[in-house]
Amino acid sequence: MSETSPKLRAELEGIPTYKPGKPAAAGGPVAYKLSSNENPYPPLPGVMESVTAAAASFNRYPDMACTALMNELSERFAVPVSHVSTGTGSVGVAQQLIQATAGPGDEVIYAWRSFEAYPIITQISGATSVRVPLTPGDVHDLDAMADAITDRTRLIFVCNPNNPTGTVVRRAELERFLDRVPGDVLVVLDEAYREFIRDPEVPDGVELYRERPNVCVLRTFSKAYGLAGLRVGFAIAHEPVAAALRKTAVPFGVSQLAQDAAIASLRAEDELLGRVGSLVCERNRVVEGLRAQGWTVPETQANFVWLRLGERTVEFAAACEQAGVVVRPFPGEGVRVTVGEAEGNDIFLKAAEGFR
Ligand code: PMP
């Protein structure tokens, strides 16, 4: 750093940067990106039209309060509009939640391994991460997470289904856990992949929010709704959490294109959820295919599968890339593979078979 550089917060230096899923290599044989849990379907024509129409006025700032989208979400989930808060992707809302609740000396609990943004946004806030290992079956250990609560705990993330394992926590265990959490600790149910769940025992976080003032639900338009590139997510939370989210929002953080596309997507929900149904069928096919090859695959309820590969992780990811699909390696641990189009999934299954 040169002498004229601004002085930065020293602790920022130690904070890792968020690593996005690798893009498909330009000009290479890689045709399928299965590394970021995106929706492989292109935008619906009606959604595209709303974005094109909104683009005509991008010389203007968007509606900062996201009024129309908030009203639509309030109606869709039958919650007061004052309990809805939109943000720059659900990761943006998660960052606001930490900012509003935790700082130096405070603790944030989450399972590990889980969504890699949790440690980063916790560290940025100055709070301390308390990571509770998943069970050997790669599921949240909710008893251990409750045991980890101290006077300093401010916020707990429960990622359901969990990224990157796809595993879920079910109603009875989640209720038992919530009963053990003090009322002044916020539990964030991160349901980014909610629409892919088919297990009837997994509760809808919005129902839990209705019964418990310290539960906040995080959802996104990035996955089932296919708007990852537009950056819009939302939380449903009681006061005073909802009020804190309004205060910590980045001004104009959700573009008009994103707001209008999200509204158009909610109105085209039947068609979008039909696509989700097809992806769920593909997911089941991929899981069965892998198991038939002899792999141990945790029960996934998301749009991805998790393979524990330990030291062979990087090698496996390289073999997939060579075959034409990009997957997401977590070196030393395993790979997360998004369920995509049938053709890409077939290439992945073939690569996995060749690796056994
Ligand atoms: N939560 C989880 C569990 C995720 O996997 C992701 C995306 N990878 C997000 C939140 C953030 O999604 P977005 O910011 O696109 O809404």
Boltz pocket constraint, residues with backbone or C-beta under 6 A from the ligand:
constraints:
  - pocket:
      binder: B
      contacts: [[A, 36], [A, 37], [A, 88], [A, 89], [A, 90], [A, 91], [A, 92], [A, 115], [A, 159], [A, 161], [A, 162], [A, 163], [A, 190], [A, 192], [A, 219], [A, 220], [A, 221], [A, 222], [A, 228], [A, 231], [A, 232], [A, 233]]
      max_distance: 6.0
